[in-house]
């Protein structure tokens, strides 16, 4: 699971949520209740504008159902961005959305953030009163470890009483292609047309990009990739075993550095900057999220500068929390392919 941005030291969201938020009003206007497995392969047109709605998410034992397709949708920013790429818009978002200078966060994707209510912009921040005022029909997010990503633990019960919640798995045994397929099925249930030209073309682009990555790893074998993230005091080396994107890249032949020991749920190894060079690699995939140290800032870290991949200039941004639309994931795979194709063995 990716780290929370509010605290680089607590990292990937397994911390308890901070201060409880008050909830003043009523638990009405929940457009539906519990759930149903959408066993669809994602083909076909979008859901009808009226009539019963159902969706089996990746957390609930029973399908989520409603009398009609949810319209007042609130979502984790990255999930909202994925739905946006399918033509499904949301009323509100929670999670990194706007940077300190007012620009869209990387996780906002192509969304116009001026047209959504931002309920929380950092980890553990979720304005329950504003959420209630939106009269939500559905809350949508991802799940890495069986919890609702970016839904604060302290106010979770209040939030989940206001509307049904759907979560798409992006960790554990899930791979990127599976998370993409599940997100597409969710989008379809909310009205997206998966037979639209853009939907068909972007899926084909992702599949072609994946094939090219497989070809690149065969053509340039032995390239070791380290997945890293920097904070002021620590350098984190991620394992490919627990993230949907890395597991998928590994299935296409990418060779990752695997840390010897992991902490906080088995997602990464925390290294002091004195020991940041513990693992040698030919390419560094560097966490690109707001709040993590980027190459210009990392120049102040001597051990970073001494890494073979850094000396060779073989650093590629890692989209640590992908936007699970075929459009955005195709871009990620294409960038990684370029890195593998041009990489030289330096470790």
Secondary structure, DSSP 4 states (H G I P E B T S, - for coil): -PPPTT-TTT-SS-SPP-SPPP--S------EEEE------S-S-PPPSSS-EEE--SS-SS-EEESS---SEEEEHHHHHHHHHTT---SEEESS-B-TTSPBPGGGTT--GGGSEEEESSTT---HHHHHHTT-SEEEEEESSSS-TT--TTTHHHHHHHSEEEEEE-BTT--HHHHHHHHHHHHHHTT--TTSHHHHHHHHHHHHHHHHHHHHHHHTTT-EEEEEEE-SSEEEEE-TTSBHHHHHHHHTT-EE---S--BTTTTEEEEEGGGTTSS--SEEEEE-STTSPPHHHHTT-HHHHTSHHHHTT-EEEE-SS---SHHHHHHHHHHHHHHHHH-----
